[in-house]
Amino acid sequence: MTGEWSIQDLARAAGTTSRTLRHYGQLGLLAPSRVGSNGYRYYDQESLVRLQRILLLRELGLGLPAIADVLHGQRDTAAALRTHLELLEQERQRIARQIASVRTTLHKTEGGEQLMAEEAFDGFDHRQYEGEVVQRWGRDAWDHGNRWWAALGPDGQAAHQAEHEAIAAGLGQAATAGADPASDDVQALVARHHRWVSASWTPDAEAYVNLGQMYVDDPRFAANYDQYAEGAAFFIRDAMKVYAERNLASAP
């Protein structure tokens, strides 16, 4: 393929979905180069390069509004890419520590040796997010969440993570099947998700809707859901909005 791509072809080449590309178009991030008489969207090479930048900046950790700023020339793209490379290096180091940790656990478990907590959880330290949480929601939010997480203990932490993975997998399957976000089966999964979130923090309707939007805007959260189905973060956001409107009270 050269010269021009249909929306399906471009989505397939980029490993994303037509729904995601249309969403980018609605936000003004990625307009088609032309629209055919049949209403189909087509993208040229400039669009391909622009989409590459969008995907790179999402991996960098930028939300969609910040990506719009970059694409409009309000940020230093080269500096953003250098930061992107630095973050990838940090992530590679973190994953390497996790691999070493799991290998140590396996080796000691098979050999009947005593396992140290520091060895088991190397590379899994949630404290890397402390500064971001404090900046967004304040010191009290971090301290409360940190105390709650520590009180769970290793078994409780593992169970909490497993419940989230089960919920995310179920919602991903629903998204793949083309389910209606407002359907009873999907809403039952979202109710589980709300209970899971409420274990440490009980969001009202507005906060829960905002959380769903963050799942879309922040690529770190989007990746947690899109690993189960491409574009699942959008599906989950929509389902959470329905749940909030039906079941949650708004803040006074």
PEWO-V892500 format. One record per helix or strand of 3 or more residues. SS is the DSSP state (alpha for helix, beta for strand). FROM is the first residue (numbers start at 1). LEN is the number of residues. If there is no record, write none. Layout:
# PEWO-V892500
{{SS	FROM	LEN} {SS	FROM	LEN}}
This chain:
# PEWO-V892500
{{beta	4	3} {alpha	7	8} {alpha	18	9} {beta	41	4} {alpha	45	16} {alpha	64	8} {alpha	77	35} {alpha	117	4} {alpha	126	12} {alpha	139	38} {alpha	184	14} {alpha	205	13} {alpha	219	8} {alpha	232	16}}
